[in-house]
Amino acid sequence: MKVAFTYNQKEEADSEEPPDEQAEFDSPETISAIRNALESFGHEVVMIEADQNAFSRLRESKPDMVFNIAEGLKGECRESQIPIFCEMLGLPYTGSGPLALAITLDKARTKEILSCYGIPTPKFQVFRKSNESFNHGLVFPMIVKPLCEGSSKGITNDCLVRNEEGLRKKVDDLIKTYKQPVIAEVFLDGREFTVSLIGNGNPEILPIVEVCFDQLPEGVNRFDSYDAKWIYDNPESGKHIENMVKCPAEIPKELKNQIKRVCLEAYKALGCRDFCRIDLRLDSKGVPNILEVNALAGLIPDPKENSRFPKAAYTAGMTYNQIIGRILEEGIKRSGIENEKNQ
């Protein structure tokens, strides 16, 4: 097949941008690994950067299939840009559709839909200005995050706030830095897990990953912040903590089944397709609550970097090429394409 591979690559950061501005974009190593994986199955790969020229390049290249990991450029629905182009051009593609990608990038809209379906998620409030009235039905501590970002972008150690004064200060800081609304949600102090799903209909749930915070230095809050994810769980940082990410998680069968059930319900309620990663945390009663749904899960190939989706897939016995091949296969089957090379 001719497969167009759409992506956004990290570039040299602009000094005027936040230091994590490109956190969601992929490294040249990840992009190269995915290209090599696609080519290993005999496909002709057309590389398309998801920039202002992406639409014309997709139209001109006329691929049989699009393998999409593009985060998109600018705007609250940026992850939907490439899928919308594909649908305009009648091109089948991997991953979730424009609506699911737009909703899951917006943390509040995601939580509203989860709540509508009775799926547990922490209570929250959205702030568009730091001086908005505070819902005093919420309790501290709370986690404050940019509303429409991924990869723990904007979620630093001081995003855990313990009173209204701290909340308003952090809300003001994030709104000014990331130029978007902010969500504040009640902090759950239980164990944290991430669950990867692959497939459609009844998707396969890969081994559950637990993120463990007990070895973090004193003064570092116990949640999956940008610091935890990209510094303490980064073997190149000089501050790496071994076994911070464990897979499979060591949990009782009953809890495992609870986690799987709530993630499957969320996957279906939000209309996710082909692959996805869901982050959740236990509340004081041990009930799994969904924090975020990552319909465009990261696919960093190096096992040392503990990219959560590949970590789960490796534990299930898959190679990196098999991960990429499986995602492509799911998109092909869902799209109804007959592909003799994949038979």
DOBAZA-529548 format. One record per residue: residue number from 1; x negated, y, z of N, C-alpha, C in turn. Coordinates in steps of 0.05 Angstrom, whole numbers. Each point is the difference from the previous one (the first is absolute). Layout:
N
{NUM {X Y Z} {X Y Z} {X Y Z}}
...
# end
This chain:
343
{1 {-17 -24 0} {17 24 0} {-17 25 0}}
{2 {11 22 -10} {-13 26 5} {12 11 25}}
{3 {-17 5 20} {9 10 26} {-12 28 5}}
{4 {17 19 3} {-9 27 8} {-3 0 30}}
{5 {-23 9 10} {-5 1 28} {0 30 9}}
{6 {20 7 15} {3 28 9} {-9 4 28}}
{7 {-15 21 6} {-13 3 26} {-7 30 4}}
{8 {-7 7 24} {-13 26 7} {-26 -6 14}}
{9 {-22 11 -11} {-26 -5 11} {-10 23 18}}
{10 {-12 -7 22} {-12 20 18} {-21 16 -15}}
{11 {0 26 4} {-20 18 -12} {-13 16 22}}
{12 {-20 15 -7} {-13 17 20} {20 20 11}}
{13 {2 1 27} {20 16 13} {-5 30 -3}}
{14 {22 15 -3} {-1 29 -1} {-3 10 29}}
{15 {-19 18 4} {-6 9 27} {24 14 13}}
{16 {19 10 -16} {23 14 11} {23 -20 7}}
{17 {-3 -25 -7} {21 -20 6} {-6 -13 27}}
{18 {21 -12 12} {-5 -16 24} {-20 -22 -6}}
{19 {-16 -8 20} {-20 -21 -6} {11 -27 -8}}
{20 {25 -5 7} {13 -25 -8} {19 3 -24}}
{21 {-3 21 -15} {18 7 -22} {3 -24 -19}}
{22 {-21 -14 -6} {1 -22 -20} {0 -27 13}}
{23 {9 -2 25} {0 -25 15} {16 -22 -14}}
{24 {22 8 -14} {17 -19 -13} {-12 -10 -27}}
{25 {-18 15 -12} {-11 -8 -26} {-19 -23 4}}
{26 {-7 -14 -22} {-16 -24 2} {-29 6 -9}}
{27 {-18 -15 12} {-29 3 -6} {-6 -13 -27}}
{28 {-22 8 -13} {-8 -13 -25} {-4 -30 3}}
{29 {-8 -9 24} {-4 -29 5} {26 -15 -2}}
{30 {21 12 13} {27 -13 -1} {11 -1 -28}}
{31 {-3 22 -14} {10 2 -28} {-14 -20 -18}}
{32 {-26 -2 3} {-16 -19 -16} {8 -29 7}}
{33 {4 -6 25} {8 -27 8} {26 -8 -11}}
{34 {20 18 -1} {26 -6 -11} {-3 -4 -31}}
{35 {-15 18 -12} {-4 -4 -29} {-12 -27 -7}}
{36 {-21 -7 15} {-14 -26 -4} {19 -23 4}}
{37 {17 3 21} {20 -22 5} {19 -3 -23}}
{38 {11 22 -10} {18 -1 -22} {-13 -12 -25}}
{39 {-25 8 -5} {-14 -11 -23} {-7 -29 3}}
{40 {-3 -9 25} {-7 -29 4} {23 -18 -9}}
{41 {24 10 -2} {23 -16 -10} {3 3 -30}}
{42 {-19 13 -13} {0 2 -29} {16 24 -11}}
{43 {8 18 17} {15 23 -9} {-18 22 -11}}
{44 {10 14 -19} {-13 25 -9} {9 22 18}}
{45 {-19 14 13} {7 20 20} {-5 28 -11}}
{46 {21 17 1} {-2 28 -7} {0 17 25}}
{47 {-21 15 5} {-3 15 25} {14 27 -4}}
{48 {19 7 19} {14 25 -2} {0 14 27}}
{49 {-15 22 2} {1 16 24} {28 13 2}}
{50 {12 0 23} {27 10 4} {-1 31 3}}
{51 {-8 14 -21} {-1 29 1} {20 11 -20}}
{52 {-5 26 -8} {20 13 -18} {0 -12 -28}}
{53 {-19 -17 -7} {-1 -13 -26} {11 -28 0}}
{54 {10 -9 23} {8 -28 3} {23 -7 -18}}
{55 {20 17 -2} {24 -6 -16} {-8 -5 -29}}
{56 {-16 18 -12} {-8 -3 -28} {-17 -24 -4}}
{57 {-18 -6 19} {-17 -24 -3} {16 -25 2}}
{58 {20 -1 17} {18 -24 1} {15 -3 -26}}
{59 {10 22 -10} {16 -1 -25} {-17 -9 -23}}
{60 {-25 10 -2} {-17 -7 -22} {-11 -28 2}}
{61 {-6 -10 24} {-13 -26 3} {20 -23 -4}}
{62 {26 5 4} {20 -21 -3} {-7 -27 13}}
{63 {-4 0 26} {-8 -25 13} {24 -19 2}}
{64 {-6 -26 4} {21 -19 5} {9 2 29}}
{65 {-18 9 18} {6 1 29} {-18 22 12}}
{66 {10 12 22} {-16 20 14} {-4 -11 28}}
{67 {-26 -1 8} {-7 -6 28} {-5 26 14}}
{68 {18 6 19} {0 27 11} {-9 1 30}}
{69 {-20 15 6} {-7 6 28} {-2 31 4}}
{70 {10 15 -19} {-4 29 0} {16 14 22}}
{71 {-13 17 15} {13 16 21} {14 25 -12}}
{72 {-8 8 -24} {12 24 -12} {-12 26 9}}
{73 {7 21 -13} {-11 27 6} {22 19 9}}
{74 {-3 10 24} {17 22 10} {29 -8 3}}
{75 {12 10 22} {29 -3 3} {8 -23 19}}
{76 {23 3 11} {10 -20 19} {8 -26 -12}}
{77 {3 -1 -27} {7 -25 -14} {-22 -9 -19}}
{78 {-25 8 6} {-22 -5 -18} {-5 -29 -7}}
{79 {6 -19 19} {-4 -28 -6} {19 -10 -21}}
{80 {21 15 -5} {20 -8 -20} {-7 8 -29}}
{81 {-21 17 -2} {-5 12 -27} {-6 -21 -21}}
{82 {-19 -18 5} {-6 -20 -21} {23 -19 -5}}
{83 {14 -10 20} {24 -17 -6} {21 15 -16}}
{84 {4 26 5} {19 15 -16} {-9 2 -29}}
{85 {-26 5 -5} {-11 1 -27} {5 -27 -14}}
{86 {-5 -22 15} {3 -26 -12} {29 -5 -7}}
{87 {19 8 17} {28 -4 -6} {9 17 -24}}
{88 {-10 24 -2} {6 17 -23} {-9 -13 -26}}
{89 {-23 -14 2} {-12 -12 -24} {8 -29 -4}}
{90 {16 -11 18} {8 -27 -2} {-22 -20 5}}
{91 {-19 7 17} {-22 -17 6} {4 -15 26}}
{92 {-3 -26 1} {1 -14 26} {-25 5 16}}
{93 {3 0 27} {-22 7 17} {2 -16 26}}
{94 {-23 -2 14} {0 -13 26} {9 19 22}}
{95 {10 -12 21} {7 15 24} {28 11 1}}
{96 {5 15 21} {26 11 5} {7 22 -20}}
{97 {27 5 -2} {9 21 -19} {-2 28 12}}
{98 {7 20 -16} {-2 28 8} {15 6 26}}
{99 {24 -11 3} {16 7 24} {-13 -11 25}}
{100 {-7 -26 0} {-12 -12 23} {-27 13 7}}
{101 {-16 8 -19} {-25 13 5} {4 28 12}}
{102 {20 14 -10} {6 27 10} {10 -1 29}}
{103 {18 -20 5} {11 -2 27} {-21 -9 20}}
{104 {-16 -20 -7} {-19 -10 20} {-24 19 5}}
{105 {-5 19 -18} {-20 20 5} {10 20 20}}
{106 {26 4 1} {13 18 19} {7 -16 25}}
{107 {-15 5 22} {3 -16 24} {28 2 12}}
{108 {12 24 -1} {26 5 11} {22 -15 -16}}
{109 {-1 3 -26} {20 -14 -17} {-2 -30 4}}
{110 {-24 -10 2} {-4 -29 5} {14 -8 26}}
{111 {-5 15 21} {11 -7 27} {31 3 0}}
{112 {10 20 -15} {29 3 -1} {13 -25 -13}}
{113 {-12 -10 -21} {11 -24 -13} {-3 -25 18}}
{114 {-23 -2 13} {-4 -22 18} {22 0 22}}
{115 {4 24 11} {20 3 22} {28 -8 -10}}
{116 {6 8 -25} {27 -6 -12} {4 -30 -1}}
{117 {-22 -15 -5} {2 -29 -2} {-4 -14 27}}
{118 {-3 16 22} {-3 -12 26} {-28 -11 5}}
{119 {-20 9 -15} {-27 -9 2} {-15 18 20}}
{120 {-11 -10 21} {-12 17 21} {-23 17 -11}}
{121 {0 26 8} {-21 18 -7} {0 22 21}}
{122 {-24 11 8} {0 20 21} {17 25 -7}}
{123 {12 12 21} {15 25 -4} {-19 22 -8}}
{124 {11 20 -14} {-17 20 -12} {14 27 -4}}
{125 {-15 20 -7} {10 26 -9} {-19 11 -21}}
{126 {12 13 -20} {-16 13 -21} {-1 30 6}}
{127 {-24 11 -3} {-4 29 4} {-10 13 -26}}
{128 {14 21 -8} {-9 15 -23} {-13 26 9}}
{129 {4 7 25} {-13 22 14} {-6 -8 28}}
{130 {-21 10 11} {-8 -8 27} {19 10 22}}
{131 {15 21 -6} {18 12 20} {29 -10 -1}}
{132 {5 -21 -16} {27 -11 -1} {7 -12 28}}
{133 {26 -1 5} {9 -10 26} {-7 -30 2}}
{134 {-8 -8 23} {-9 -27 5} {23 -17 11}}
{135 {2 -24 -11} {21 -19 9} {-9 -12 27}}
{136 {11 9 21} {-9 -9 27} {10 -28 7}}
{137 {13 -13 -19} {7 -28 3} {-25 -18 -5}}
{138 {-20 11 -13} {-25 -14 -5} {-18 1 25}}
{139 {-17 -20 2} {-17 -1 24} {-30 0 -8}}
{140 {-16 11 17} {-29 0 -4} {-12 -25 13}}
{141 {-24 -8 -11} {-16 12 -21} {12 -5 -28}}
{142 {-9 17 -19} {10 -2 -27} {-24 1 -19}}
{143 {4 -12 -24} {-20 1 -21} {9 20 -21}}
{144 {-17 18 -8} {7 21 -20} {-16 -6 -26}}
{145 {14 0 -23} {-12 -8 -25} {10 18 -23}}
{146 {-16 4 -21} {11 12 -24} {23 -18 -10}}
{147 {20 12 -11} {24 -16 -8} {-5 -18 -23}}
{148 {-15 9 -20} {-3 -15 -25} {-29 -6 -7}}
{149 {-13 -16 16} {-28 -8 -6} {-3 -29 8}}
{150 {-22 -12 -11} {-7 -28 7} {-29 -1 8}}
{151 {-10 -25 4} {-28 -5 8} {-8 15 25}}
{152 {19 4 19} {-5 14 25} {-9 28 -4}}
{153 {6 11 -23} {-8 28 -7} {13 19 19}}
{154 {-16 17 13} {11 20 19} {6 -11 28}}
{155 {-4 -26 4} {6 -12 26} {-26 -3 15}}
{156 {-7 20 15} {-25 0 15} {6 -7 29}}
{157 {-22 -2 16} {3 -9 28} {18 18 16}}
{158 {0 27 -6} {16 19 15} {29 2 -10}}
{159 {8 -19 -18} {28 0 -9} {18 -14 21}}
{160 {-11 -12 21} {15 -10 22} {4 23 20}}
{161 {25 10 3} {5 23 17} {17 -8 24}}
{162 {-4 13 22} {13 -8 25} {20 20 12}}
{163 {4 23 -13} {19 19 9} {8 18 -23}}
{164 {20 17 5} {11 17 -22} {-21 20 -10}}
{165 {-16 10 18} {-20 20 -8} {-20 -13 -19}}
{166 {-10 -24 7} {-18 -14 -18} {13 -8 -26}}
{167 {25 -7 1} {15 -7 -24} {1 24 -20}}
{168 {8 23 10} {3 23 -17} {-27 9 -12}}
{169 {-21 -2 16} {-27 7 -9} {-9 -18 -23}}
{170 {5 -26 3} {-8 -19 -21} {17 2 -25}}
{171 {26 4 4} {18 4 -22} {-9 24 -17}}
{172 {-6 22 13} {-9 24 -14} {-26 -5 -15}}
{173 {-18 -14 12} {-26 -6 -12} {4 -17 -26}}
{174 {17 -21 2} {4 -18 -23} {15 14 -22}}
{175 {20 16 6} {15 14 -21} {-19 19 -15}}
{176 {-17 14 14} {-19 18 -13} {-20 -15 -17}}
{177 {-10 -22 10} {-21 -15 -14} {10 -15 -24}}
{178 {23 -14 3} {10 -17 -22} {23 11 -16}}
{179 {9 24 7} {20 14 -16} {25 -17 -5}}
{180 {10 -12 22} {24 -17 -2} {12 -3 28}}
{181 {26 -9 1} {12 -5 26} {-16 -21 16}}
{182 {7 -2 26} {-14 -18 18} {21 -17 14}}
{183 {-6 -25 5} {18 -18 15} {-13 -6 27}}
{184 {16 2 21} {-9 -8 27} {17 -23 9}}
{185 {-13 -22 7} {15 -24 9} {-9 -9 27}}
{186 {18 -13 15} {-6 -10 26} {-22 -21 -2}}
{187 {-20 2 16} {-23 -18 0} {7 -26 15}}
{188 {-4 -22 -13} {5 -27 12} {-27 -11 9}}
{189 {-2 -8 24} {-25 -8 12} {-5 -30 -1}}
{190 {13 -14 -19} {-4 -29 -2} {-21 -8 -21}}
{191 {-2 -25 -5} {-20 -10 -20} {8 9 -28}}
{192 {-20 4 -17} {5 10 -27} {-7 -21 -21}}
{193 {17 -4 -20} {-3 -20 -20} {4 13 -28}}
{194 {-11 -14 -20} {7 8 -27} {5 -26 -16}}
{195 {21 1 -17} {10 -24 -13} {0 5 -30}}
{196 {-12 -18 -15} {-1 2 -30} {19 -20 -12}}
{197 {15 10 -20} {19 -17 -15} {-7 1 -29}}
{198 {5 -22 -14} {-5 -2 -28} {22 -16 -14}}
{199 {12 11 -21} {20 -14 -14} {27 14 0}}
{200 {20 -13 -10} {27 12 -3} {21 -21 7}}
{201 {24 8 6} {21 -19 8} {-5 -7 29}}
{202 {-15 -21 5} {-9 -8 26} {-31 1 0}}
{203 {-11 24 4} {-29 4 -2} {-15 -17 20}}
{204 {-25 -7 -7} {-18 -14 19} {-10 20 20}}
{205 {1 -8 25} {-12 17 22} {-27 -12 7}}
{206 {-21 16 -4} {-27 -9 4} {-6 0 30}}
{207 {-22 -13 9} {-6 0 28} {-1 28 13}}
{208 {12 2 24} {3 25 14} {-27 10 10}}
{209 {-5 26 -4} {-24 13 9} {7 16 26}}
{210 {-18 -3 21} {3 17 23} {-23 20 1}}
{211 {6 25 6} {-20 21 3} {-4 3 30}}
{212 {-24 -5 10} {-6 0 29} {-16 25 8}}
{213 {9 13 20} {-12 26 8} {-15 -1 27}}
{214 {-2 -24 12} {-11 -1 27} {-29 6 2}}
{215 {-15 -1 -23} {-28 5 0} {-7 29 -8}}
{216 {20 16 -6} {-6 28 -8} {-13 15 23}}
{217 {-17 19 -6} {-14 15 22} {20 15 17}}
{218 {-8 6 24} {17 16 18} {5 27 -13}}
{219 {25 9 2} {8 25 -12} {12 -3 -28}}
{220 {-3 -23 -12} {12 -6 -26} {27 -13 4}}
{221 {22 12 -9} {26 -10 5} {5 -27 -15}}
{222 {17 -16 11} {5 -27 -10} {21 -1 -21}}
{223 {-6 9 -24} {18 -3 -23} {-17 1 -25}}
{224 {12 -7 -23} {-15 -3 -25} {-3 27 -13}}
{225 {-16 17 12} {-5 27 -10} {-20 -1 -23}}
{226 {-5 23 -13} {-21 1 -20} {-27 -7 12}}
{227 {-5 8 24} {-25 -6 14} {-3 -30 4}}
{228 {22 -13 10} {-1 -29 5} {-4 -15 -26}}
{229 {14 8 -21} {0 -15 -25} {-26 4 -16}}
{230 {-9 25 -2} {-22 6 -18} {-27 5 14}}
{231 {0 0 27} {-26 2 14} {-5 -25 16}}
{232 {17 -6 19} {-6 -23 18} {5 -27 -14}}
{233 {15 0 -21} {4 -25 -15} {-15 1 -27}}
{234 {-21 17 -1} {-16 3 -24} {-29 -9 5}}
{235 {-9 -22 -13} {-26 -10 6} {-23 19 -8}}
{236 {6 21 -16} {-20 19 -9} {-2 24 18}}
{237 {18 3 19} {1 25 16} {-20 2 22}}
{238 {-12 -23 8} {-18 0 23} {14 -2 26}}
{239 {27 0 0} {16 -3 24} {20 -23 -2}}
{240 {-7 -19 -17} {18 -22 -7} {5 -18 25}}
{241 {25 -8 4} {8 -18 21} {8 -27 -13}}
{242 {-14 -21 8} {6 -26 -10} {27 -10 10}}
{243 {14 -15 -17} {25 -13 7} {22 19 8}}
{244 {-1 25 -11} {22 18 6} {25 -8 -15}}
{245 {-4 -13 -23} {22 -10 -16} {-1 -30 0}}
{246 {21 -13 11} {1 -29 2} {22 -12 -17}}
{247 {-8 -21 -15} {20 -14 -17} {-8 -29 -1}}
{248 {18 -18 6} {28 5 7} {2 10 29}}
{249 {20 16 5} {5 10 28} {7 -23 18}}
{250 {-11 1 24} {5 -21 20} {25 8 16}}
{251 {23 -10 -10} {25 7 13} {18 -24 1}}
{252 {19 -1 19} {19 -22 2} {17 -3 -26}}
{253 {9 -24 -5} {16 -6 -24} {25 18 -1}}
{254 {13 3 23} {25 16 1} {-5 29 -9}}
{255 {-22 12 10} {-7 28 -8} {-7 0 -29}}
{256 {-15 -19 -10} {-7 -2 -28} {25 0 -18}}
{257 {19 -16 8} {25 -1 -16} {15 26 1}}
{258 {0 13 24} {13 27 2} {-13 20 -19}}
{259 {-26 0 0} {-15 19 -17} {6 -5 -29}}
{260 {-1 -26 -8} {5 -7 -28} {29 8 -8}}
{261 {19 -5 17} {28 6 -6} {4 30 -4}}
{262 {-11 17 18} {5 28 -2} {-15 12 -24}}
{263 {-23 -11 -7} {-14 10 -24} {14 -8 -26}}
{264 {11 -24 0} {14 -9 -24} {26 17 -4}}
{265 {13 6 22} {24 17 -1} {-7 28 -11}}
{266 {-22 11 10} {-9 27 -9} {-8 -1 -30}}
{267 {-14 -20 -8} {-9 -3 -28} {24 1 -19}}
{268 {21 -15 8} {24 -1 -17} {17 25 2}}
{269 {2 11 24} {17 24 4} {-11 24 -16}}
{270 {-26 2 -3} {-13 22 -13} {-5 -5 -30}}
{271 {6 -24 -9} {-2 -6 -28} {-29 -3 -10}}
{272 {-18 -10 18} {-28 -4 -7} {-2 -24 -20}}
{273 {-21 1 -17} {-3 -21 -20} {-30 -8 -2}}
{274 {-4 -25 -6} {-26 -12 -7} {-19 -2 24}}
{275 {-6 22 13} {-17 -2 24} {4 25 17}}
{276 {-8 -3 26} {6 22 19} {-15 -7 26}}
{277 {-5 21 16} {-11 -4 27} {17 16 20}}
{278 {7 -12 22} {17 13 20} {-14 1 27}}
{279 {-2 24 11} {-13 3 27} {22 2 21}}
{280 {-5 -14 22} {20 0 22} {-14 -3 27}}
{281 {16 7 21} {-11 -1 27} {22 -9 19}}
{282 {-8 -13 21} {20 -10 20} {7 22 19}}
{283 {26 2 7} {9 19 20} {-3 -12 28}}
{284 {10 14 20} {-4 -9 28} {14 -27 6}}
{285 {20 -7 -17} {14 -26 4} {-11 -22 -18}}
{286 {-22 7 -15} {-12 -20 -17} {14 -3 -27}}
{287 {17 19 -7} {15 0 -26} {-17 13 -21}}
{288 {-5 -14 -23} {-15 12 -22} {15 24 -13}}
{289 {-13 23 0} {11 24 -12} {-17 7 -24}}
{290 {12 6 -22} {-14 8 -25} {-9 29 2}}
{291 {-26 4 -5} {-12 27 0} {1 12 -28}}
{292 {-11 -15 -19} {-2 9 -27} {2 -23 -20}}
{293 {9 6 -24} {1 -20 -21} {-17 10 -23}}
{294 {-21 -15 -7} {-19 8 -20} {5 -16 -26}}
{295 {18 11 -17} {8 -14 -24} {-23 -2 -20}}
{296 {-20 17 3} {-24 0 -17} {-24 -6 18}}
{297 {-2 -25 8} {-20 -8 20} {-28 2 -12}}
{298 {-20 7 18} {-27 2 -8} {-12 -27 -7}}
{299 {-19 -1 -20} {-11 -25 -10} {-31 1 0}}
{300 {-12 10 21} {-29 2 1} {-11 -29 1}}
{301 {-20 -6 -18} {-8 -28 -3} {-19 -10 22}}
{302 {-18 17 11} {-20 -9 18} {12 -10 26}}
{303 {-3 -25 7} {12 -11 25} {-9 15 25}}
{304 {-24 11 0} {-11 14 23} {16 25 6}}
{305 {14 11 -19} {15 25 4} {28 -5 11}}
{306 {8 -26 2} {25 -7 14} {25 14 -12}}
{307 {0 5 -26} {24 10 -13} {22 -20 6}}
{308 {22 10 11} {19 -18 14} {13 -21 -19}}
{309 {8 9 -24} {13 -19 -18} {-19 -22 -9}}
{310 {-24 7 -11} {-19 -21 -7} {-8 -17 24}}
{311 {-2 12 24} {-7 -16 24} {20 -23 4}}
{312 {25 7 -2} {21 -21 3} {-2 -21 -22}}
{313 {-5 9 -25} {-1 -18 -23} {-24 -18 2}}
{314 {-23 11 9} {-24 -17 3} {5 -21 21}}
{315 {14 7 22} {6 -19 21} {18 -22 -11}}
{316 {17 7 -19} {18 -20 -13} {-15 -18 -20}}
{317 {-26 6 -5} {-16 -17 -17} {-3 11 -29}}
{318 {9 25 -5} {-2 11 -26} {-27 14 -4}}
{319 {-9 0 -25} {-23 16 -7} {10 28 -9}}
{320 {-18 19 -3} {9 27 -9} {13 -2 -28}}
{321 {-13 -15 -18} {12 -2 -27} {27 -12 1}}
{322 {4 -19 18} {27 -13 3} {20 20 11}}
{323 {-8 18 17} {19 20 10} {10 17 -23}}
{324 {-19 10 -16} {7 18 -22} {17 -16 -21}}
{325 {-8 -25 -5} {15 -16 -19} {28 -6 10}}
{326 {3 -4 26} {27 -6 10} {18 25 -2}}
{327 {-10 23 7} {16 25 -2} {9 4 -29}}
{328 {-19 -4 -19} {6 3 -29} {21 -21 -8}}
{329 {-3 -24 9} {19 -22 -6} {28 6 10}}
{330 {2 11 25} {26 7 11} {13 22 -17}}
{331 {-15 20 -9} {11 21 -17} {9 -11 -26}}
{332 {-15 -19 -12} {6 -12 -25} {26 -16 2}}
{333 {2 -16 20} {24 -17 4} {25 18 5}}
{334 {-3 20 17} {22 17 6} {10 15 -25}}
{335 {-19 8 -18} {6 15 -24} {11 -18 -22}}
{336 {-2 -26 3} {10 -18 -20} {-18 -3 -25}}
{337 {-25 6 4} {-19 -2 -22} {-10 -29 -3}}
{338 {0 -9 -25} {-11 -27 -5} {-30 5 -6}}
{339 {-17 -13 16} {-29 4 -3} {-13 -27 0}}
{340 {-6 -10 -24} {-10 -27 -2} {-27 -3 14}}
{341 {-15 22 2} {-27 -2 13} {3 -5 29}}
{342 {23 6 12} {3 -3 29} {15 -26 6}}
{343 {7 -16 -20} {14 -25 5} {-18 -21 10}}
# end
